[in-house]
Amino acid sequence: MSLSSPKVMGIINLTADSFYDGGKIKSDKDLLSKAEKMIIEGVDILDIGAYSSRPGATDIPEREEMDNAVSGVVNVLNHFPNAVVSIDTFRSSVAKITLEHGASIVNDISGGNLDEGMFDLIAKENIPYIMMHMRGNPQTMANLTNYNHLVSDIIDYFNAKVNDLRSRGVNDVVIDPGFGFAKTKEQNFELLNKLELLDVLDVPMLCGVSRKSMIFKELNTTPDEALNGTTALNMACLMKGASILRVHDVKETKETIQLYEAMIMNKI
């Protein structure tokens, strides 16, 4: 997949307590309806997750995540065999079994920190790997927001991990700065404002701001009412160098990318 043009990753949460759409997928029919809608709207990657990573989310057993993730991946690919599916997990066991069932990308919120076997798996399978910046885990990250220098600390974090992966022969690495993960609202906006500094890492960047608290808390609204704010910040992410936008709303994001590219073409 070429990233010369920005791509859209559609979020498919199989969890009951995700911050925005948790519990909306109650059956295979719901899952396939959501996947089909995103595909019709032009999604490039379907990101299937079976573990809620919102701040303070309840930890769930590995077997439960694995069973739900495999079921989701298999159902989607049985009905939409040409879909590109990523698995949103920090557990190497879940990544491994879903790759065996057709997933082709691993999206890891912990960048390998929560499972020491993840980098070994990625190197062995030689598949694209998206790694996010986070401290602690979803249960503790809200209390881990003290940085020496926010952006420099994030760059150092990624630099060490990218070098580690490259030393193992992994070439397809994407970084995700982790908006909302171990960062205050103010830190999220500082990071967004300085996002282009991550270009020094020379790897593609994914941004996920969709309907997050940095939007609805700033606007004193709710996740349900945060689509307009999401669109505004998605445009900012594109202008700061994002190659992939991870979103709940595919159609609106495709339109944002179209307008961004029209603007860029007119600058040439």
C-alpha positions in Angstrom: 0.0 0.0 0.0 1.5 3.3 -1.1 1.3 6.2 1.4 2.0 8.8 -1.2 -1.6 9.8 -0.7 -3.1 9.8 2.9 -5.0 6.7 3.8 -8.1 6.2 6.1 -8.1 3.5 8.8 -11.7 2.8 10.0 -12.2 1.8 13.6 -14.1 -1.3 14.3 -14.5 -1.8 18.1 -15.7 -5.2 19.3 -15.6 -4.1 22.9 -18.4 -3.1 25.2 -16.8 -0.1 26.8 -14.9 1.9 24.2 -15.3 5.6 24.8 -17.4 6.4 21.8 -18.9 3.3 20.1 -18.5 0.6 22.6 -21.3 -2.0 22.6 -22.7 -0.9 19.3 -21.6 -4.1 17.6 -23.8 -6.8 19.2 -23.8 -9.4 16.4 -22.1 -10.6 13.3 -24.7 -8.7 11.3 -23.8 -5.4 13.1 -20.1 -6.1 12.4 -20.6 -6.8 8.7 -22.9 -3.8 8.3 -20.3 -1.5 9.8 -17.5 -3.0 7.7 -19.6 -2.8 4.5 -20.5 0.9 5.2 -16.8 1.8 5.6 -15.8 -0.1 2.5 -18.5 1.6 0.4 -17.3 5.0 1.8 -13.7 4.2 0.6 -11.9 3.0 3.7 -8.3 1.8 3.1 -7.8 -0.3 6.3 -10.2 -1.8 8.7 -8.8 -1.8 12.2 -10.4 -4.5 14.3 -9.9 -4.4 18.1 -11.3 -6.5 20.9 -9.7 -4.7 23.9 -10.8 -1.3 25.0 -7.9 1.0 25.5 -9.7 4.1 26.7 -8.3 5.6 30.0 -9.4 3.5 32.9 -10.8 0.7 30.8 -11.3 -2.7 32.4 -8.6 -5.3 31.6 -10.0 -8.3 29.9 -8.6 -11.9 29.8 -6.3 -12.8 26.9 -8.6 -15.7 25.8 -11.6 -13.4 25.6 -9.8 -10.8 23.5 -8.4 -13.6 21.3 -11.7 -15.3 20.6 -13.5 -12.0 19.8 -10.7 -10.7 17.6 -10.4 -13.9 15.6 -14.2 -14.1 15.1 -14.2 -10.5 13.9 -11.3 -10.9 11.5 -12.7 -14.1 10.0 -16.2 -12.7 9.6 -15.0 -9.6 7.8 -12.6 -11.4 5.5 -15.1 -14.1 4.7 -17.5 -11.5 3.4 -15.0 -8.9 2.1 -11.9 -10.9 1.0 -10.2 -7.9 -0.5 -10.3 -5.9 2.6 -7.1 -4.9 4.3 -7.5 -5.7 8.0 -5.3 -4.6 10.9 -5.5 -6.0 14.4 -5.5 -3.6 17.2 -3.8 -5.4 20.1 -0.8 -5.2 22.3 -0.7 -9.0 22.9 1.6 -10.9 20.6 -0.6 -14.1 21.0 -3.6 -12.2 19.7 -1.6 -10.7 16.9 -0.2 -14.0 15.9 -3.5 -15.9 15.6 -5.3 -13.1 13.8 -2.4 -12.9 11.3 -2.9 -16.6 10.7 -6.6 -15.9 10.0 -5.9 -13.1 7.4 -5.0 -9.9 9.2 -2.1 -8.2 7.6 -1.1 -5.3 9.9 -0.5 -5.1 13.6 -1.6 -1.9 15.4 0.0 -1.9 18.9 -0.9 0.8 21.4 2.1 -0.1 23.6 4.9 -0.1 21.0 5.9 -3.5 22.3 6.1 -2.4 26.0 3.3 -4.6 27.2 4.4 -7.8 25.5 8.1 -8.4 25.0 7.3 -11.0 22.4 5.7 -8.5 20.0 8.9 -7.3 18.3 10.0 -10.9 17.8 6.7 -11.7 16.1 6.8 -8.7 13.9 10.3 -9.5 12.7 9.4 -13.2 12.2 6.3 -12.5 10.2 7.8 -9.4 8.5 4.5 -7.5 8.4 3.6 -3.8 8.7 3.7 -2.6 12.3 2.0 0.5 13.7 3.3 1.4 17.2 1.9 4.1 19.4 3.5 6.2 22.1 2.0 5.4 25.5 3.2 5.2 29.1 1.9 2.5 31.4 -1.3 0.8 30.3 -4.9 1.9 29.8 -5.5 1.5 33.6 -2.6 3.7 34.7 -1.7 6.0 31.8 -3.8 9.0 33.0 -1.4 9.3 36.0 1.8 9.2 33.8 1.8 12.6 32.2 5.0 14.2 33.5 7.6 14.7 30.8 11.0 16.4 30.7 10.1 17.7 27.3 7.0 16.2 25.7 8.0 16.1 22.0 11.6 15.3 22.6 10.7 12.5 24.9 8.3 11.1 22.3 11.0 11.3 19.6 13.5 9.5 21.8 10.9 6.8 22.5 10.3 6.2 18.9 13.9 6.5 17.8 15.0 3.7 20.1 12.1 1.5 18.9 12.5 2.2 15.2 16.2 1.4 15.4 15.4 -1.8 17.3 12.9 -2.9 14.7 15.2 -2.1 11.8 18.0 -4.1 13.4 15.6 -7.0 13.2 14.9 -6.5 9.6 11.5 -4.8 9.9 11.1 -2.1 7.3 7.4 -1.3 7.3 7.0 0.7 10.5 4.4 3.5 11.2 4.4 5.6 14.3 1.4 6.9 16.2 2.1 9.8 18.6 -0.7 8.6 20.8 -3.2 11.5 21.3 -5.0 10.9 24.6 -2.6 8.3 25.9 -0.6 9.4 28.9 -1.2 13.0 27.9 -3.3 15.8 29.3 -5.6 17.9 27.0 -3.0 20.7 26.9 -0.2 18.2 26.1 -2.3 16.8 23.2 -2.6 20.3 21.7 1.1 21.0 22.2 1.9 17.7 20.5 -0.4 18.5 17.6 1.1 22.0 17.2 4.6 20.5 17.0 3.7 17.3 15.1 6.0 18.0 12.1 9.0 17.6 14.4 8.4 13.9 14.3 9.5 14.0 10.7 13.0 13.5 11.9 12.2 9.9 12.5 11.8 9.3 8.7 8.8 6.9 9.0 5.1 7.4 8.1 2.8 8.7 10.9 -0.7 7.7 11.8 -2.9 10.1 13.8 -5.9 9.2 15.8 -7.9 12.1 17.2 -11.3 10.9 16.2 -14.0 12.1 18.7 -11.4 12.1 21.5 -11.6 14.0 24.8 -9.1 16.7 23.6 -12.0 17.7 21.2 -15.1 17.3 23.3 -13.6 18.6 26.5 -12.3 21.7 24.8 -15.7 22.3 23.1 -17.6 21.3 26.3 -19.6 18.8 24.4 -19.7 15.0 24.0 -18.1 12.3 21.7 -21.4 12.1 19.8 -21.1 15.8 19.0 -17.4 15.8 18.2 -17.4 15.0 14.4 -16.9 18.7 13.4 -14.0 19.0 15.8 -12.6 15.7 14.5 -12.7 17.0 10.9 -10.9 20.2 11.9 -8.1 18.4 13.8 -7.8 15.7 11.0 -7.0 18.5 8.6 -4.4 19.9 11.0 -2.8 16.4 11.2 -2.7 16.2 7.4 -1.0 19.6 7.2 1.5 18.4 9.9 2.5 15.3 7.9 0.1 12.5 8.8 0.0 9.6 6.3 -2.9 7.7 7.9 -5.9 8.9 9.8 -7.6 6.5 12.2 -11.3 7.4 12.4 -14.8 6.4 13.2 -16.3 8.4 10.3 -14.9 7.3 6.9 -16.9 9.5 4.5 -16.1 12.7 6.2 -12.4 11.8 6.5 -12.2 10.9 2.8 -13.7 14.4 2.0 -11.1 16.0 4.3 -8.3 14.3 2.5 -9.7 15.3 -0.9 -9.8 18.9 0.1 -6.4 18.7 1.6 -5.0 17.3 -1.6 -6.7 19.9 -3.7 -5.1 22.6 -1.6 -1.7 21.0 -1.9 -2.0 20.6 -5.7 -2.9 24.3 -6.0 0.3 25.2 -4.1 2.5 23.4 -6.6 
